[in-house]
Every structure is written in C-alpha cells, then in structure tokens.
C-alpha cells in the first residue's frame, strides 16, 4: 500500500509500504501456504462450477481475504501471512476461470471432437499450465507499474489490503485512512 507524499496538487506520490523493510514479520510460512492452497482448491472449484453453470465468475479476492483473516487470526498469524493466503486463494479462481472459458471453446470449435478420451486430460492440463506460466511471465513485466505506481492501483487488491490493515488496527477508535479515498468510519 502506498501513502501520499504530500497534499500539494501536482506532487508525485512515492510508494511507501505499510510494513517497513526494517520490521521483522513472518510472511512465507507453512501455514500461510497451506491455507492458500486450501483456499485455491475451494474457491477455484466454486468458481469453476459457477462459471460453467451461469457463464460468469466472481472475484475470489474478497472471500479469500475474509477467510484468511479469520483463520490466521485464530492461528495468531501476521498481516503478511494473510496477504500470502489471500493471494494464493485469488489465483486459484483466475486459473479456474481461464480453464472454464477456454476448454469448452475448444470442444465447441471442434478442435477436440471428443473430450472424454484419456489424452484430453493431458492436453487440457498442458494448456492450463502453459497459460498459467505465460500469465506469470507477462504480469511480471508490468508488476512494478501496476502495483507500486499510486496512479494505477489494482482496486481489488487495494480494497483487500485496506480490509487487512483495518482488521489489524481495530482498537475501538476510528483509524486513519490507510489509502487515499477510503472511508474513515472504522469499517
């Protein structure tokens, strides 16, 4: 998350992370990865069912954020562990969405005359793996611009991070806005 460098119009806002680099906080732990994998499977399966049934998917970032906050609060996890689990859970729905919209198109186009053969499983697995790897490679090129540039934030990720920060900062009093343009009513 970034905070404004100044309120003067025309000034450039510099990225300043919520957790300073000097702070020691657990991030990539077994419990965060384990919870993230569970969220990936559950939310990916739910999104695949919804996408095939209704033709539309949902953003799994918010359910993954809320579930990871609840579970890791019970496990006494850190804010960065919550972020890892939420990110893994939201990635599962993205891969599921790529599969449920691509694979039926191949069947309808006649590329795979029968989807019930044994080699169709391996074809679809390879297609999903290649698509996932290409997605990671392409997003790596624009990560710095899309994540750290305050003029182009990911609205979904910014909202989820605000939820995490607000959850951690709840002390019974109103908190300061962690991100410009967010509400300051304690929610």
N, C-alpha and C positions, 0 to 999 in steps of 0.2 A: 504494500500500500504506500502511496506517496502522500506527502503533506505539502501544502503550499509554502513557497519560499518567501512570499510577500503578498500583500493585498493590493499592491500598486498595479493598475492595468498595464499590460504590455511587458511585465516582467516574466522571465522564464522560470517555471517551477522545476526544481531539481528533485529527482527521486530520492526519497529518504525512507528506508524500510521501517516497518513498525517495530520489529525486533532488531536491535542494534547488532552489528557484527561482533562487538566485544562481549555480548551476553552469551553464556553457555546454556543451551536449551536442547533437550533431546528432540531429534527430528526423524531420522530414518531408523526406526526401531522395528523389532519383530511384530509387536502388537499393532503398530500403525499399518504395516504391510499386510498382516493377517486380516485386519478389519477392512482394509481397502480391497483385498481380494474377495472377501465375502460380499461387500457392497457391489463390487464389479459383477459378480455372478448373479446376485439377486436383482439388482437394478437393470442389468443387461438383459436378463431373461424377461423381466416385466416389460421392458421397453420393446423387446422383440415381439412379444405377444401382442402388445398394444399396437405396434406398427403394422403387423400382419393382419390384425383383426380390424383396426379402424383406419389404417393408412396414415397415421400421424404418430409422432413420438413426443415425449416430454423431455424437458431438460432435467437430468438427474442430479444436477449440482446442488439444488436446494435440499432435496431429501437426503442426499449423501452428507451434506453439511450438518443438518439437524441430527441425523443418526450418529455421525462421528462425534459430534459434540456430546451427545448424551452418553454414549458408550465410553468414550475416553475420559469424560468427567468422572464416571464411576471407577475407571481404572487409574485415575489420577494422572492422565496424560497431559502433554503440553499443547500449546497452541499450534506449534509446527507439526506435531504428530496429527492433529486434527486436519491440518491442511493436506498432509500426505494422504490420509484416508479419504478425504473428500475428493481429491484429485483423481485417485485411483477409481473411486466409485463413478465419477462422471465420465471417465474414459471408457468404462465398460458400456455405457449406453451409447457412446459415439461409435464404437466398433460394431455394436449390435445394429445400430441404425444404418451403417454402411452396408452391412450384410443383408438386412431385410429389404433394402431398396434395390440392391444390385443383383442378388441371386435370382429373385423372381423375374427380373428383366431378362436375364439370360435364358430362362425357361420359356418365357413368352416370345422372345425373339427367335427361338428355335436353335440356339447355339448348343443347348443341351436338350436333345429330343426326349430323353427320359432322365429324370432327376433321381430315380430310385436305384441306379446302378452303384456298385461299390466305388468306382473311380470318381463319381461325382462328389463324394465326401472329400477326397483328396484335392480335387480341383477347387472346390469351394474353400477348403482350408488354406490352400496356397494363395487363392485370390484375396482372402481376408488378411493373411499375413503380409502379402506384398502391399496391399492398400494401407495397412497399419504402419508398415515401415516407411512407405512414401509419405504418409501423413506426418510422421515424426520428423522426417528429414526436411519437409517443406516448412513445417511450423518452426523448426529450429532456426531457419533463415530469418524469420520475422519476429522472433520472440522478443528481442530487446525493444524493438519499436512498438510492438503491440502491448507489452506488459509494463515496461518501465517508462514509456512516454506518457505523461499525465494527460495529454490532449487526446489520446486514443486508448482509453481503458476498455478492458473487457467488462461490460456492465454486469454480466452474470457473476464473474469471479470477484469483482469489486463488491457486489452485494453480499456474496457468501463470506468474504473476508470481513466485512463490516459485522455480519452476524457473529462470526467467531470472536472478534475483538469486543463487541458489546457483551457477549456472553461472559467473557473473561473479566470485563471491567465492571460487572454489576455489583454495586456496593450499596444499593438503596437510594443513591442520589443520581441525578442526571449526569451523564458523561459528556465529555467534549466530543464534538464531531470528529471521528477518525478520518473522514473523507469529505471533501467539499461537496455540498449539495445534498447531504444525507440529513435525516430528521434528527432532532435533538430532544426526543421525548422519552428516552430510556428504552425504546423498543429496538 
